[in-house]
């Protein structure tokens, strides 16, 4: 005769403490809460203090074009440059900014290769610091020549005057080294942004039907186009994540030896020349 009594419940013992998975977001927060908190920086109204701080920074940055105009119109002698001192103040700033850019790459790329998870709190700022530092460094090789309208001679561009760059010059090596380093740094920074750009694209699409004000609707549409264009059709599928991780790993592996090669080429500015005063 069959036994129709209720089955007894089976108690499953909890996993041991050493096997418990550490939560991705601490303090019992969800991933959605984290996305909302970060996205609110873009979606909410810009605070007044930000406009004030940006205005002060913009006014301070106006010293750069003013000083460049004075330098170009007067001559590089205002730096104290003369024969045989051909670089002086310019190369000091050039090497300093290159070093700042390398610090950002070391923080982001090398920590990623070493699988240090705490890098996620600073990697985006470090990568942006690299890009802006290299941009600042590129100013000084261009303006130290005095006649900046001849800077295009540094590039191997065919021309009617049969002028070709001197490939034995360390200055030309800097052009290729820094431009390569800048390109890889931009790609490395942009690659990490793609999932975040797709998140913002989806958030603006989600609230598009709730926007009533014409100006806000236009802003929402422009944001959808912008984030949709630069997110490159990201959907978050396993295939996209697999390709993303491969590309990010390759760029991180390429950025790390570039730090050594670029700084070695920069050091050639001092080592190759036999002129005193360098």
Number of C-alpha atoms within 10 A of each C-alpha: 3 4 6 6 6 6 7 6 6 6 6 6 6 8 8 7 7 7 8 9 7 8 10 10 11 9 7 8 11 12 12 8 11 11 14 12 11 10 15 10 11 10 13 8 8 10 9 9 9 10 11 11 10 12 12 11 11 11 9 10 11 10 11 10 10 10 11 13 12 13 17 17 11 11 17 21 11 11 13 12 17 13 9 10 13 18 22 15 15 20 19 12 17 20 17 14 21 22 19 18 27 27 17 23 27 19 17 26 25 17 17 19 13 8 10 11 9 10 16 12 9 12 21 17 14 22 26 17 18 29 23 16 22 22 17 16 24 20 14 19 20 19 18 21 17 17 13 13 10 10 13 11 16 20 13 13 11 10 9 5 6 7 12 13 14 14 11 9 14 18 19 17 19 21 15 15 19 22 16 14 21 21 11 18 26 15 14 23 22 18 17 17 15 18 20 16 21 21 20 21 23 16 18 21 17 10 11 16 9 9 14 9 9 9 10 12 16 13 14 20 14 13 17 20 15 14 20 21 13 15 21 12 14 18 14 13 8 9 9 14 14 11 11 18 13 12 16 19 16 13 18 22 15 16 24 17 10 19 19 12 15 22 17 12 19 21 14 16 18 14 11 12 12 8 11 9 14 14
